[in-house]
Amino acid sequence: MKELMIENKRVIIRPATIDDAEALINYMNVIGGESDFLTFGPKELNITLDAEKSILEGFINKDNSLFIVAVLDGKIIGSLSFSGGGRKRLAHAGEFGVSVLKEFWGKGIGKELIRYLIDWAKETKVIRKINLRTRIDNERAIRLYKKLGFEEEGIIRREFLIDGKFYDTLMMGMLID
């Protein structure tokens, strides 16, 4: 668990639990409508409570996966999920996705979620590579990732299609040694 202060209020970053399933569904439905930089849009996930619980169980029961949430006054305001590979040869590497409610952008929550991931990866002695993908025009996120030590590794062309327009994705990575 990690704590930070935002506007004189305590934000707790902690591992997600099965009990967070309903709140996470609600959170995802909100953030899906707040940014076109995500891989899903508003109400697009259409996930049941049982399915979300099953997803969370999958993260909790693996030594190379992590799901964390940022909580303010009992409300989820940010999340990060990381999944390592499912096979022995790929178990050391994985990819993460991070999001924060729009009203809390620019307050350091995303940065702290990613720092938590990096610290966790170093402690596991299992994870040796953290990967991410971001839209190439998401300049603010790219600056943050570089500041935290991620390096550009390549571009995937036309990975996103939003409202009839294609967007390329930048692949970034961090070696954990």
Backbone torsions as a table, in degrees:
resi	resn	phi	psi	omega
1	MET	NA	145.5	-178.7
2	LYS	-138.0	146.8	179.7
3	GLU	-125.4	147.4	171.0
4	LEU	-143.7	157.4	-179.6
5	MET	-105.1	132.5	175.8
6	ILE	-133.0	119.4	-179.7
7	GLU	49.8	47.5	179.0
8	ASN	62.7	21.6	175.7
9	LYS	-122.3	145.7	-176.8
10	ARG	-88.7	124.2	173.8
11	VAL	-104.4	129.2	179.7
12	ILE	-106.7	128.4	173.0
13	ILE	-106.6	123.3	-174.5
14	ARG	-148.9	162.6	174.3
15	PRO	-63.0	140.6	176.2
16	ALA	-70.5	152.5	176.4
17	THR	-123.5	168.8	177.3
18	ILE	-57.5	-33.8	-179.5
19	ASP	-66.0	-13.6	178.5
20	ASP	-85.2	-4.3	-171.1
21	ALA	-53.9	-52.0	-177.2
22	GLU	-65.4	-42.9	179.1
23	ALA	-63.7	-35.4	178.2
24	LEU	-68.0	-39.0	176.1
25	ILE	-60.3	-47.1	178.9
26	ASN	-61.8	-43.8	178.8
27	TYR	-59.2	-48.6	-178.3
28	MET	-62.7	-37.4	178.0
29	ASN	-64.7	-33.2	177.8
30	VAL	-73.1	-51.9	-174.6
31	ILE	-66.7	-27.2	177.9
32	GLY	-59.6	-26.0	179.1
33	GLY	-97.5	-0.1	-175.6
34	GLU	-100.4	-15.9	-175.3
35	SER	-152.0	137.5	173.4
36	ASP	-86.6	2.2	179.3
37	PHE	-83.7	-7.8	179.2
38	LEU	-85.5	164.2	180.0
39	THR	-83.0	2.1	179.4
40	PHE	-142.6	156.4	179.9
41	GLY	-105.4	-172.7	-176.9
42	PRO	-61.9	133.4	177.4
43	LYS	56.8	15.6	-175.8
44	GLU	-78.9	-24.1	-175.1
45	LEU	-71.3	-37.0	175.9
46	ASN	46.2	52.3	-175.1
47	ILE	-104.8	141.3	178.9
48	THR	-83.6	163.1	178.0
49	LEU	-61.5	-43.6	179.4
50	ASP	-62.9	-39.7	179.5
51	ALA	-66.0	-41.1	179.1
52	GLU	-65.3	-39.8	176.7
53	LYS	-61.8	-40.5	179.2
54	SER	-64.8	-40.9	177.0
55	ILE	-61.1	-47.1	-179.8
56	LEU	-62.4	-40.9	177.5
57	GLU	-58.8	-38.6	178.6
58	GLY	-62.0	-38.8	178.2
59	PHE	-71.5	-40.5	-174.8
60	ILE	-68.2	-33.8	-173.0
61	ASN	-94.0	13.6	177.9
62	LYS	-119.4	143.7	179.3
63	ASP	-84.5	-3.9	178.6
64	ASN	-120.8	25.7	176.9
65	SER	-134.2	150.9	-178.3
66	LEU	-146.3	137.3	172.6
67	PHE	-133.9	117.2	-179.2
68	ILE	-124.6	156.0	178.4
69	VAL	-130.1	151.1	171.5
70	ALA	-105.1	126.6	-173.5
71	VAL	-123.2	131.7	176.6
72	LEU	-128.0	122.6	-178.6
73	ASP	50.5	40.9	177.4
74	GLY	79.4	1.8	-177.8
75	LYS	-111.0	134.4	176.8
76	ILE	-72.8	123.1	179.9
77	ILE	-118.0	-3.9	177.8
78	GLY	-163.5	157.3	177.0
79	SER	-153.2	157.9	175.9
80	LEU	-145.1	131.5	174.6
81	SER	-124.4	138.8	179.8
82	PHE	-132.5	129.8	176.9
83	SER	-124.1	124.2	173.1
84	GLY	-84.1	165.7	-179.0
85	GLY	-61.8	150.6	-176.4
86	GLY	-86.2	-11.2	179.3
87	ARG	-112.2	155.8	-175.9
88	LYS	-52.7	-42.4	-177.2
89	ARG	-71.4	-15.8	-177.6
90	LEU	-116.9	-1.9	-173.8
91	ALA	-63.7	-23.1	-176.4
92	HIS	-78.9	-11.7	-175.8
93	ALA	-126.8	150.8	178.2
94	GLY	-163.6	-180.0	-175.8
95	GLU	-127.6	147.4	178.3
96	PHE	-122.7	158.9	170.9
97	GLY	-129.4	142.1	-178.1
98	VAL	-135.1	146.6	177.4
99	SER	-152.0	155.6	178.9
100	VAL	-142.6	141.3	174.9
101	LEU	-55.4	139.6	-173.9
102	LYS	-55.3	-37.8	-178.2
103	GLU	-64.6	-13.4	-179.9
104	PHE	-111.2	9.1	175.9
105	TRP	-60.5	144.6	175.2
106	GLY	78.9	10.3	-178.2
107	LYS	-107.8	7.5	175.2
108	GLY	89.5	4.9	-177.9
109	ILE	-70.0	-47.0	177.8
110	GLY	-58.4	-42.7	179.3
111	LYS	-60.3	-43.6	-179.3
112	GLU	-70.0	-34.9	175.0
113	LEU	-61.5	-43.7	-179.8
114	ILE	-69.0	-39.6	176.3
115	ARG	-60.6	-40.0	176.7
116	TYR	-58.4	-46.6	178.9
117	LEU	-59.1	-47.3	-178.3
118	ILE	-61.5	-46.1	178.3
119	ASP	-60.9	-44.3	179.4
120	TRP	-61.1	-45.3	-178.7
121	ALA	-59.6	-42.0	179.3
122	LYS	-65.0	-36.8	-179.5
123	GLU	-72.5	-31.1	-175.0
124	THR	-65.5	-31.2	-173.1
125	LYS	61.9	7.8	176.9
126	VAL	-103.3	-47.1	-176.1
127	ILE	-80.6	124.6	-179.2
128	ARG	-119.7	-4.6	-178.5
129	LYS	-154.2	128.4	176.1
130	ILE	-112.9	125.8	179.4
131	ASN	-113.3	157.5	173.2
132	LEU	-152.8	159.3	173.4
133	ARG	-128.2	138.7	176.4
134	THR	-144.2	149.5	176.8
135	ARG	-59.5	140.3	-173.4
136	ILE	-65.0	-19.3	179.1
137	ASP	-95.9	7.1	178.3
138	ASN	-87.9	68.8	-172.1
139	GLU	-60.4	-38.6	-179.0
140	ARG	-62.6	-44.8	178.9
141	ALA	-66.2	-41.8	-179.0
142	ILE	-61.1	-41.1	177.1
143	ARG	-60.7	-43.2	179.2
144	LEU	-63.4	-47.6	-179.0
145	TYR	-59.4	-43.1	178.5
146	LYS	-64.3	-41.3	179.2
147	LYS	-60.2	-33.5	-179.6
148	LEU	-84.4	-5.3	175.1
149	GLY	111.1	3.7	178.2
150	PHE	-78.0	148.4	-179.7
151	GLU	-119.7	148.4	176.7
152	GLU	-69.8	136.9	-178.9
153	GLU	-124.2	-18.0	180.0
154	GLY	167.1	174.0	-179.2
155	ILE	-125.7	135.2	172.0
156	ILE	-105.9	117.5	-176.3
157	ARG	-79.9	141.3	174.1
158	ARG	57.9	35.8	-178.1
159	GLU	-75.1	-34.3	177.8
160	PHE	-102.0	143.7	171.1
161	LEU	-132.6	108.2	-176.9
162	ILE	-126.3	121.8	179.4
163	ASP	51.1	42.5	176.1
164	GLY	80.0	3.4	-179.5
165	LYS	-114.8	134.7	178.2
166	PHE	-87.3	147.1	176.1
167	TYR	-133.4	139.6	176.3
168	ASP	-84.7	158.2	179.1
169	THR	-117.5	136.6	175.8
170	LEU	-96.1	127.1	175.1
171	MET	-91.2	133.0	177.6
172	MET	-133.1	157.9	-179.5
173	GLY	-153.2	161.4	176.8
174	MET	-136.9	129.0	175.9
175	LEU	-85.3	136.6	178.1
176	ILE	-111.3	110.2	-178.6
177	ASP	-124.2	NA	NA
